[in-house]
Amino acid sequence: MTAEIISGKELSTQLRNELAEEVQDLKVTPSLAVILVGDDPASHSYVRGKEKACRTAGIHSIVKRHPTSLREDELIAEIDALNEDSSVHGILVQLPLPEHISEDAVIERIAVNKDVDGFHPVNVGRLLTGKKAFTPCTPLGIMKMLEISGVDPRGKHAVVVGRSQLVGRPVGQLLLNKDATVTYCHSKTKDLAFHASQADILIAAAGREGMISEAHVKEGAAVIDVGVNRVESTGKLTGDVQFEEVKEKAGWITPVPGGVGPMTITMLLHNTVEAARGTMFNDES
Ligand SMILES: Nc1nc2c(c(=O)[nH]1)N[C@@H](CN(C=O)c1ccc(C(=O)N[C@@H](CCC(=O)O)C(=O)O)cc1)CN2
């Protein structure tokens, strides 16, 4: 069997065009504020990608770039100002932050209804309880890729390798919310190959280059590679999955690059449009 390749790049082009049309029909121009602290080249590149994607979709983008020396209280004050600014619909702080700044304190300061990253504890709790919530962009992108490929999680066994707040935990929750049976594997899991090879849906989000081989994959499984590993010697980007061998066994597979990565930014645009609509929490009593 050779897997169907799910291209996040192609799907993103389609979804971003659809979002651009939706934006034209809105009464307001959606506006996203991104805060970037420090000089991490990858973070700068991702933020440039976000700016460009916003422009293409007709979303107003504000980027606040700061040196590593920015203090936590200064960052908090900037968030407070953006929370108060009614022309700003979405706020995102690019992660990781420098070590002297508490990510938790910063994320908790963002207004829940502007938290387009879905990292605020209120949004996390709402996701956990199956309520409407801003949902982290990478997990949302993964669910969209499964949906578009006709992979329905209901009754399936999903195995998530990795338990990060950004990807592993929320994607497991989203799969559970769609009636999958979910197993989490992590660095202390004994016999990863045993667990992973039971999966109908395998999410590789451990950040370890090539850790998922053909031996970890059940014939016909949907394999989603969230890894973004830069090979030092070549500068090339590779995933957590050994793509060439796994694609001969899986039913579906996502490539790196061009898979989950572009979907992260597409789902950020989606969440920003949702924030601009302002209806996320409307049907609450
Ligand atoms: N506040 C946030 N910080 C971070 C998030 C996030 O969702 N919110 N996720 C990642 C980084 N990220 C977006 O911020 C991101 C990662 C990767 C890509 C992407 O398109 N990758 C390309 C390859 C790009 C390259 O060559 O380097 C791909 O996989 O094809 C987009 C966004 C951590 N921080």
The ligand as an SDF file (V2000), in Angstrom:
LIG
                    3D

 34 36  0  0  0  0  0  0  0  0999 V2000
    2.2210   31.4950   19.8420 N   0  0  0  0  0  0  0  0  0  0  0  0
    2.5870   30.4080   19.1510 C   0  0  0  0  0  0  0  0  0  0  0  0
    3.8780   30.0390   19.1060 N   0  0  0  0  0  0  0  0  0  0  0  0
    4.2290   28.9350   18.4040 C   0  0  0  0  0  0  0  0  0  0  0  0
    3.2580   28.1840   17.6820 C   0  0  0  0  0  0  0  0  0  0  0  0
    1.9090   28.5910   17.7760 C   0  0  0  0  0  0  0  0  0  0  0  0
    0.9730   27.9540   17.2230 O   0  0  0  0  0  0  0  0  0  0  0  0
    1.6200   29.7180   18.4970 N   0  0  0  0  0  0  0  0  0  0  0  0
    3.6510   27.1190   16.8710 N   0  0  0  0  0  0  0  0  0  0  0  0
    5.0410   26.9300   16.5570 C   0  0  0  0  0  0  0  0  0  0  0  0
    5.5930   27.7240   15.4190 C   0  0  0  0  0  0  0  0  0  0  0  0
    4.6890   28.0600   14.3090 N   0  0  0  0  0  0  0  0  0  0  0  0
    3.8070   29.0610   14.4770 C   0  0  0  0  0  0  0  0  0  0  0  0
    3.9100   29.9010   15.3100 O   0  0  0  0  0  0  0  0  0  0  0  0
    4.8660   27.4710   13.0050 C   0  0  0  0  0  0  0  0  0  0  0  0
    5.6850   26.3870   12.7880 C   0  0  0  0  0  0  0  0  0  0  0  0
    5.8870   25.8960   11.4900 C   0  0  0  0  0  0  0  0  0  0  0  0
    5.2670   26.4920   10.4190 C   0  0  0  0  0  0  0  0  0  0  0  0
    5.5000   26.0570    9.0000 C   0  0  0  0  0  0  0  0  0  0  0  0
    4.8210   26.5010    8.1030 O   0  0  0  0  0  0  0  0  0  0  0  0
    6.4970   25.2300    8.7570 N   0  0  0  0  0  0  0  0  0  0  0  0
    6.8670   24.8770    7.3960 C   0  0  0  0  0  0  0  0  0  0  0  0
    8.3610   24.9260    7.2440 C   0  0  0  0  0  0  0  0  0  0  0  0
    8.9360   26.2690    7.5110 C   0  0  0  0  0  0  0  0  0  0  0  0
   10.4650   26.2350    7.4870 C   0  0  0  0  0  0  0  0  0  0  0  0
   11.0260   25.9210    6.4610 O   0  0  0  0  0  0  0  0  0  0  0  0
   11.0420   26.5380    8.5370 O   0  0  0  0  0  0  0  0  0  0  0  0
    6.3930   23.4740    7.0790 C   0  0  0  0  0  0  0  0  0  0  0  0
    6.2760   22.6450    7.9980 O   0  0  0  0  0  0  0  0  0  0  0  0
    6.1700   23.2280    5.8980 O   0  0  0  0  0  0  0  0  0  0  0  0
    4.4370   27.5560   10.6350 C   0  0  0  0  0  0  0  0  0  0  0  0
    4.2390   28.0460   11.9140 C   0  0  0  0  0  0  0  0  0  0  0  0
    5.8940   27.2840   17.7850 C   0  0  0  0  0  0  0  0  0  0  0  0
    5.5200   28.5430   18.3390 N   0  0  0  0  0  0  0  0  0  0  0  0
  1  2  1  0
  2  3  2  0
  2  8  1  0
  3  4  1  0
  4  5  2  0
  4 34  1  0
  5  6  1  0
  5  9  1  0
  6  7  2  0
  6  8  1  0
  9 10  1  0
 10 11  1  0
 10 33  1  0
 11 12  1  0
 12 13  1  0
 12 15  1  0
 13 14  2  0
 15 16  1  0
 15 32  2  0
 16 17  2  0
 17 18  1  0
 18 19  1  0
 18 31  2  0
 19 20  2  0
 19 21  1  0
 21 22  1  0
 22 23  1  0
 22 28  1  0
 23 24  1  0
 24 25  1  0
 25 26  2  0
 25 27  1  0
 28 29  2  0
 28 30  1  0
 31 32  1  0
 33 34  1  0
M  END
$$$$
